[in-house]
């Protein structure tokens, strides 16, 4: 089980801004959300904000409330924004989804886990989220979403061009009381002609299942739109029992061994 992290002094989040053609990418990164309220009734702190807005009875062990990524269409102001609060809003606060989908495995696991037994009310204790980014319009422009068959330019993706900016950070992480892992991470790189963003939720419930949802954003510097690819993969431990342990617990390599349950490819356009 992860050791409890002491609250650190509040300090400004580290911000980076990169401009590319018609777009601006901004990231902010800071330490984990404080475990207790520190506002003393003054300006509401993020701990109070999360407690007020979220309906789930508990937060992930490590919640990075100020780790964000924003891709803005500079002239219109329309944007896609990735943040932890909106991701956690989509966690089911009434149903234990692992129990519903994997009843036999869940019941066996529950017998061994005081963490799951002592949950005050049913909720998705794995912090599974279907979050794929927050779309934000402006007064004069809006983002329209439509299914597409367009794909990112694979030739550009494979070229060894200079990387103008890249980063990777965690939005939340929880070891599920030593029952597995639930982790939401963001990676991005800005190349001379395009931006590529990956947000990935990795979930492993030991002896039960592994699920990965990946959201990819691809945007070229001259476009007034971007492509969003959301892919959901999953497999039970029974389906993966032939794998070596090193492969089974490889968070990134496991993708090749999971079934694709769903894929949505959309074009998100700027409209007046």
Secondary structure, 3 states (H helix, E strand, C coil): CCCCCCCCCCCCCEEEEEEECCEEEEEEECCCCCCCCCCCCCCCCHHHHHHHHCCCCCCCCEECCCCEEEEEECCCCCEEEECHHHHHHCCCCCCCHHHHHCHHHHHHHHHHCHHHHCCCCCCCCCCCCCCCCEEECCCCCEEEEEECCCCCCHHHHHCCCCEEEEEEEEEEEECHHHCEEEEEEEEEEEECCEEEEEEEEEEEECCCEEEEEEEEEEEECCCCEEEEEEEEEEEECCCCCCCCHHHHCCCCHHHHHCEEEEEEEEEEEEEC
